[in-house]
Amino acid sequence: MEQVSTPVYRSAIMVIKMKKIKSVILLIMCVYNTGYAQNPGLLAYTDYSGIKRSVDTIVKKWGEKKRQRILKNMEKAMGKLPQRSGLPPLDIRVTDSLKEETYTRYTINFTVAENERLPAYLFIPFQTGTPQKLPAMLVLHETDPIGKRSLDGQGAIPNRAHAKELAQRGYVVIAPDYPGFGDLKDYDFDNDRYKSGTMKGIFNHMRCIDLLQARDDVDAERIGVTGHSLGGHNAMFIGAFDTRLKVIVSSCGWTKMDYYKVGEEAAGKNGGRLAPWAQKVYMPLLRDTYKLDPEKIPFDFDDVISALAPRAFFSVSPLNDYNFDVKGVREGIAAVARVYRALGVEDKLQVRYPDAGHDFPQESRIEAYRFIDQILGHTPRQSAFTFVN
């Protein structure tokens, strides 16, 4: 059998022989860092059985296997994602509506599972002429007792009304309450079917995507998620589990576990630096099973971002965030950048470091919105758009 002697061919054969992940990474980096990705004809090889195979196929299979391993490790800390087959109809109920200049905001609740309903805001932009399928965003609120209402600009803290702003920009937006907040303030974590509030949130948020995709005015292939703080890491978590999301934006949502800060007093009072992550609203197993030891916790946030690749991720990580130390962000981004670079999508990994505290500043939101527009192929309604705060 004739063998073509090229660097890509030799690297591909090496991957077939060696099953270690490092070998696959070497192959990917060989392909994309030497310019072979610019010539599709070179992204193929003939194996020992004479079958022509695509190097891209190897890359994709490796990426999905890696993602599945990360998800399994996340489930060790969060509990298993419940089955999503055989779910009941959404049964959407509208309890209120508010007509604004460019959209209508509906207050709704809908079925996520048997005996489980989720309250949310649903923002529907007005359309003129022939109705078009619009891009859509799942927007997740921060740690604010009023829950989803903060995303509509009803809270006391500025720079939180990104659901309202995205609706003004022409997106269909769904903004649910997270368990323990808003209309779910009395949520009973002790008697539900989930091992963590985090997994309950993931399941709820996946049902939000189901709802968006079921709408005639939504383009099912152009959906993203964004959130700040609590909403920031919840955006990352749902993004890891749900590949229907094409762009994930996290503001003040993460740092590597080794760099998470709560202050010495709070750490001492609560039993450890990572104790906030073990609250019922988050992942109690971090305390019960892993004793708040970052060396034992089965996942870290750079793993979560790796599970998003090759989809688009945008992080807003302020220099003076009091919880999510920017040093851990820089370290995590450096590690994940190698994955995105190897997959040839380095431009889809973006991070901004505003000179701010635990905030989602206007200039950062502008950049985030433009990134979302670019990824989802949307031309915003600039004439109707104003910043709420």
C-alpha positions as CSV (number, residue, x, y, z in Angstrom):
1,M,0.0,0.0,0.0
2,E,1.3,3.4,-0.9
3,Q,1.8,5.7,2.0
4,V,2.0,9.4,1.5
5,S,4.8,10.8,3.6
6,T,3.4,14.0,5.2
7,P,3.6,15.2,8.8
8,V,-0.2,14.9,9.1
9,Y,-0.2,11.3,7.8
10,R,2.6,10.3,10.2
11,S,0.9,12.0,13.1
12,A,-2.4,10.3,12.3
13,I,-0.8,6.8,12.2
14,M,0.8,7.5,15.5
15,V,-2.7,8.3,17.0
16,I,-4.1,5.0,15.7
17,K,-1.3,3.2,17.5
18,M,-1.4,5.2,20.7
19,K,-4.6,5.7,22.7
20,K,-3.3,8.2,25.2
21,I,-4.9,11.6,25.1
22,K,-1.6,13.2,24.7
23,S,-1.2,11.6,21.3
24,V,-4.5,13.0,20.1
25,I,-3.5,16.5,21.4
26,L,-0.2,16.2,19.4
27,L,-2.2,15.3,16.3
28,I,-4.6,18.2,16.7
29,M,-1.8,20.7,17.3
30,C,0.1,19.3,14.3
31,V,-2.9,19.8,12.0
32,Y,-4.0,23.3,13.2
33,N,-0.7,24.9,14.2
34,T,1.2,24.0,11.0
35,G,-1.4,25.4,8.6
36,Y,-2.8,22.1,7.3
37,A,-6.2,23.2,8.5
38,Q,-6.2,25.6,5.6
39,N,-6.2,22.7,3.1
40,P,-9.0,20.2,3.7
41,G,-7.3,17.8,1.4
42,L,-4.5,17.3,3.8
43,L,-6.9,16.6,6.7
44,A,-7.2,12.9,5.7
45,Y,-5.1,9.8,5.7
46,T,-5.4,6.1,4.7
47,D,-5.3,3.7,7.5
48,Y,-3.7,0.2,7.4
49,S,-6.9,-1.4,6.1
50,G,-6.9,1.0,3.1
51,I,-9.9,3.1,4.3
52,K,-9.6,6.9,3.9
53,R,-10.3,8.6,7.2
54,S,-10.7,12.3,8.2
55,V,-8.4,13.7,10.9
56,D,-11.3,16.0,11.8
57,T,-13.3,12.9,12.7
58,I,-10.6,11.9,15.2
59,V,-10.6,15.4,16.6
60,K,-14.4,15.4,17.1
61,K,-14.5,12.0,18.6
62,W,-11.7,12.9,21.0
63,G,-13.5,16.1,22.0
64,E,-16.8,14.4,22.7
65,K,-15.1,11.7,24.7
66,K,-13.3,14.3,26.8
67,R,-16.6,16.2,27.2
68,Q,-18.4,13.1,28.4
69,R,-15.7,12.4,31.0
70,I,-15.9,16.0,32.3
71,L,-19.7,15.7,32.6
72,K,-19.4,12.4,34.5
73,N,-17.0,14.1,36.9
74,M,-19.4,17.1,37.3
75,E,-22.2,14.6,38.1
76,K,-20.1,13.2,40.9
77,A,-20.3,16.5,42.6
78,M,-23.8,17.6,41.4
79,G,-25.7,14.3,41.2
80,K,-26.8,12.6,38.0
81,L,-28.8,14.5,35.3
82,P,-32.3,13.0,35.3
83,Q,-33.6,11.3,32.2
84,R,-35.0,13.8,29.6
85,S,-37.0,11.2,27.7
86,G,-40.7,10.9,28.1
87,L,-41.1,14.4,29.7
88,P,-44.6,15.8,30.0
89,P,-45.8,18.7,27.8
90,L,-44.5,22.2,28.7
91,D,-48.1,23.4,29.5
92,I,-47.1,27.1,29.4
93,R,-49.3,29.4,31.4
94,V,-49.3,33.2,31.1
95,T,-50.1,35.0,34.3
96,D,-49.3,38.5,33.3
97,S,-48.0,40.6,30.4
98,L,-46.4,44.0,30.0
99,K,-46.1,45.7,26.6
100,E,-43.0,47.8,26.2
101,E,-41.8,49.9,23.2
102,T,-40.1,47.1,21.3
103,Y,-41.3,43.9,23.0
104,T,-43.8,42.3,25.3
105,R,-42.7,40.8,28.6
106,Y,-44.8,37.8,29.6
107,T,-44.8,36.3,33.1
108,I,-45.2,32.6,32.7
109,N,-44.8,29.3,34.4
110,F,-44.4,25.9,32.7
111,T,-43.9,22.2,33.4
112,V,-40.3,20.9,33.6
113,A,-41.2,17.5,35.0
114,E,-44.1,15.8,36.8
115,N,-45.1,18.0,39.7
116,E,-42.3,20.5,38.9
117,R,-43.2,23.9,37.4
118,L,-40.8,26.8,36.7
119,P,-41.7,30.5,36.8
120,A,-40.0,32.7,34.2
121,Y,-40.1,35.9,32.2
122,L,-40.5,35.5,28.5
123,F,-39.5,38.6,26.3
124,I,-40.9,38.6,22.8
125,P,-39.7,41.3,20.4
126,F,-42.2,42.9,18.0
127,Q,-41.8,42.2,14.4
128,T,-43.0,44.0,11.3
129,G,-43.7,42.6,7.9
130,T,-43.2,38.9,7.4
131,P,-42.3,37.3,10.7
132,Q,-38.8,35.9,10.9
133,K,-37.2,33.3,13.1
134,L,-35.2,35.2,15.7
135,P,-32.1,34.2,17.8
136,A,-32.9,33.6,21.5
137,M,-31.1,33.8,24.8
138,L,-31.4,32.1,28.1
139,V,-30.6,34.7,30.8
140,L,-29.8,33.7,34.3
141,H,-29.9,35.9,37.4
142,E,-27.4,36.6,40.1
143,T,-27.7,36.0,43.8
144,D,-30.6,38.5,44.4
145,P,-33.7,37.6,46.5
146,I,-36.0,39.0,43.7
147,G,-34.6,36.5,41.2
148,K,-35.6,37.0,37.6
149,R,-37.0,40.5,38.3
150,S,-33.4,41.8,38.6
151,L,-32.8,40.9,34.9
152,D,-35.7,43.3,34.0
153,G,-34.0,46.2,35.8
154,Q,-36.3,46.0,38.9
155,G,-33.5,45.5,41.4
156,A,-31.5,48.0,43.4
157,I,-28.1,47.0,41.9
158,P,-27.2,48.5,38.5
159,N,-25.8,46.6,35.5
160,R,-28.1,43.6,36.0
161,A,-30.9,44.1,33.4
162,H,-29.3,42.1,30.6
163,A,-32.5,40.2,29.8
164,K,-34.3,43.5,29.1
165,E,-31.4,44.8,27.1
166,L,-31.1,41.7,25.0
167,A,-34.9,41.8,24.3
168,Q,-34.4,45.4,23.2
169,R,-31.7,44.2,20.9
170,G,-34.1,41.9,19.2
171,Y,-33.6,38.6,21.0
172,V,-36.4,36.3,22.3
173,V,-35.3,36.0,25.9
174,I,-36.3,33.6,28.7
175,A,-35.3,34.4,32.2
176,P,-36.3,31.8,34.9
177,D,-36.1,31.9,38.7
178,Y,-33.4,29.8,40.3
179,P,-34.5,27.6,43.2
180,G,-34.4,29.6,46.4
181,F,-35.0,33.0,44.7
182,G,-37.9,35.0,43.3
183,D,-41.1,33.0,43.0
184,L,-39.1,29.9,44.0
185,K,-37.9,31.5,47.3
186,D,-39.6,28.7,49.4
187,Y,-38.1,25.9,47.3
188,D,-37.8,22.7,49.3
189,F,-34.3,21.4,48.6
190,D,-34.6,18.6,51.2
191,N,-37.5,16.8,49.6
192,D,-36.8,17.1,45.8
193,R,-35.4,14.4,43.6
194,Y,-32.0,16.1,43.0
195,K,-28.7,15.7,44.7
196,S,-28.0,19.5,44.4
197,G,-29.6,22.8,43.6
198,T,-27.0,23.0,40.8
199,M,-28.4,20.0,39.1
200,K,-32.0,21.1,39.6
201,G,-30.9,24.4,37.9
202,I,-29.3,22.5,35.0
203,F,-32.5,20.5,34.4
204,N,-34.7,23.6,34.6
205,H,-32.5,25.5,32.2
206,M,-32.5,22.6,29.7
207,R,-36.3,22.8,29.7
208,C,-36.0,26.5,29.0
209,I,-34.1,25.6,25.8
210,D,-36.9,23.1,25.0
211,L,-39.4,25.9,25.3
212,L,-37.4,28.2,23.1
213,Q,-36.9,25.6,20.4
214,A,-40.7,24.8,20.4
215,R,-41.5,28.4,19.5
216,D,-42.3,29.2,15.8
217,D,-40.5,32.6,16.1
218,V,-37.2,31.1,17.4
219,D,-34.4,29.8,15.3
220,A,-33.5,26.6,17.1
221,E,-29.9,26.7,15.8
222,R,-29.2,30.2,17.2
223,I,-29.6,30.0,21.0
224,G,-27.2,31.2,23.7
225,V,-27.0,31.7,27.4
226,T,-25.6,34.5,29.6
227,G,-25.6,35.2,33.4
228,H,-23.8,37.1,36.1
229,S,-22.3,35.7,39.3
230,L,-24.7,32.8,40.3
231,G,-26.0,33.1,36.7
232,G,-22.5,33.2,35.4
233,H,-21.5,29.8,36.6
234,N,-25.0,28.4,35.9
235,A,-24.5,29.5,32.3
236,M,-21.3,27.5,32.2
237,F,-22.9,24.5,33.8
238,I,-25.9,24.4,31.4
239,G,-23.6,25.1,28.5
240,A,-21.5,22.0,29.3
241,F,-24.5,19.7,29.5
242,D,-26.5,21.2,26.6
243,T,-24.8,21.5,23.2
244,R,-27.8,23.2,21.7
245,L,-26.3,26.4,23.2
246,K,-24.0,28.0,20.6
247,V,-22.6,30.8,22.8
248,I,-22.0,31.0,26.5
249,V,-21.3,34.3,28.3
250,S,-20.3,34.3,32.0
251,S,-19.8,37.4,34.1
252,C,-18.1,37.0,37.4
253,G,-18.9,33.4,37.3
254,W,-15.8,31.5,37.9
255,T,-12.2,31.0,38.9
256,K,-10.2,27.9,39.6
257,M,-11.1,26.3,42.9
258,D,-7.7,27.0,44.4
259,Y,-8.3,30.7,43.9
260,Y,-11.9,31.0,45.2
261,K,-12.0,33.6,48.0
262,V,-14.5,34.3,50.8
263,G,-12.3,35.9,53.4
264,E,-10.7,34.2,56.5
265,E,-13.6,35.1,58.8
266,A,-16.3,33.6,56.5
267,A,-14.1,30.6,55.8
268,G,-13.7,29.9,59.5
269,K,-17.3,30.4,60.3
270,N,-18.6,28.2,57.5
271,G,-16.1,25.4,57.8
272,G,-13.8,26.1,54.9
273,R,-12.9,28.4,52.0
274,L,-15.1,26.4,49.6
275,A,-18.1,26.1,52.0
276,P,-20.3,28.5,50.0
277,W,-20.2,26.0,47.1
278,A,-21.6,23.3,49.4
279,Q,-24.8,25.1,50.3
280,K,-28.1,23.5,49.4
281,V,-28.5,25.9,46.5
282,Y,-25.2,24.6,45.1
283,M,-23.5,21.3,45.6
284,P,-23.7,19.8,49.1
285,L,-21.7,16.8,48.0
286,L,-18.6,19.0,48.0
287,R,-18.8,18.9,51.8
288,D,-20.4,15.5,52.3
289,T,-18.3,13.5,49.9
290,Y,-15.2,15.6,49.1
291,K,-14.8,17.4,52.5
292,L,-14.3,20.7,50.7
293,D,-10.8,19.6,49.6
294,P,-10.1,21.1,46.1
295,E,-7.7,18.2,45.5
296,K,-10.6,15.7,45.9
297,I,-13.3,17.6,44.1
298,P,-13.7,15.8,40.7
299,F,-13.9,18.9,38.4
300,D,-12.7,22.4,38.1
301,F,-13.9,25.4,36.1
302,D,-11.3,25.1,33.3
303,D,-12.7,21.6,32.8
304,V,-16.1,23.0,32.4
305,I,-14.9,25.5,29.8
306,S,-13.1,22.7,28.0
307,A,-16.5,20.9,27.8
308,L,-17.8,23.9,25.9
309,A,-15.2,23.7,23.2
310,P,-15.4,24.2,20.2
311,R,-18.5,26.4,21.0
312,A,-18.1,30.1,21.8
313,F,-17.3,31.2,25.3
314,F,-16.9,34.8,26.6
315,S,-15.8,35.5,30.1
316,V,-16.0,38.8,31.9
317,S,-13.6,38.6,34.9
318,P,-13.0,41.9,36.7
319,L,-9.6,42.6,38.2
320,N,-11.0,43.3,41.6
321,D,-13.7,40.5,42.0
322,Y,-13.8,39.7,45.7
323,N,-14.8,36.0,45.1
324,F,-13.4,35.0,41.8
325,D,-9.7,35.8,41.9
326,V,-8.5,36.9,38.5
327,K,-5.3,34.9,39.0
328,G,-7.3,31.7,38.8
329,V,-9.1,32.9,35.7
330,R,-5.9,33.7,33.9
331,E,-4.5,30.3,34.8
332,G,-7.6,28.5,33.7
333,I,-7.9,30.5,30.4
334,A,-4.2,29.7,29.6
335,A,-5.0,26.0,30.0
336,V,-8.3,26.1,28.0
337,A,-6.7,28.2,25.3
338,R,-4.6,25.2,24.3
339,V,-7.8,23.2,23.7
340,Y,-9.4,26.0,21.6
341,R,-6.2,26.6,19.7
342,A,-5.8,22.9,19.0
343,L,-9.4,22.7,17.6
344,G,-8.7,25.7,15.4
345,V,-11.3,28.0,17.1
346,E,-9.1,30.2,19.2
347,D,-11.2,33.2,18.3
348,K,-14.2,31.6,20.0
349,L,-12.6,31.8,23.4
350,Q,-12.7,35.4,24.7
351,V,-12.0,37.0,28.1
352,R,-12.2,40.6,29.3
353,Y,-10.6,41.9,32.5
354,P,-12.4,45.2,33.4
355,D,-11.0,47.3,36.1
356,A,-14.0,46.7,38.4
357,G,-15.3,44.7,41.3
358,H,-17.9,41.9,41.2
359,D,-19.9,43.6,38.4
360,F,-21.0,43.4,34.8
361,P,-20.0,46.9,33.6
362,Q,-21.6,48.5,30.7
363,E,-18.5,48.4,28.5
364,S,-18.2,44.7,29.1
365,R,-21.8,44.1,28.3
366,I,-21.4,46.0,25.0
367,E,-18.5,43.7,24.1
368,A,-20.4,40.6,25.2
369,Y,-23.5,41.5,23.3
370,R,-21.5,42.1,20.1
371,F,-19.8,38.7,20.6
372,I,-23.3,37.1,20.9
373,D,-24.5,39.0,17.8
374,Q,-21.5,37.8,15.9
375,I,-21.8,34.1,16.9
376,L,-25.6,34.0,16.4
377,G,-25.5,36.0,13.2
378,H,-27.8,38.7,14.5
379,T,-28.0,42.4,13.5
380,P,-29.3,44.2,16.6
381,R,-32.0,46.8,16.7
382,Q,-29.6,49.6,17.6
383,S,-32.2,52.4,17.2
384,A,-34.4,50.8,19.9
385,F,-31.6,49.8,22.3
386,T,-30.8,51.7,25.4
387,F,-28.8,50.6,28.5
388,V,-31.0,50.2,31.5
389,N,-28.4,51.1,34.1
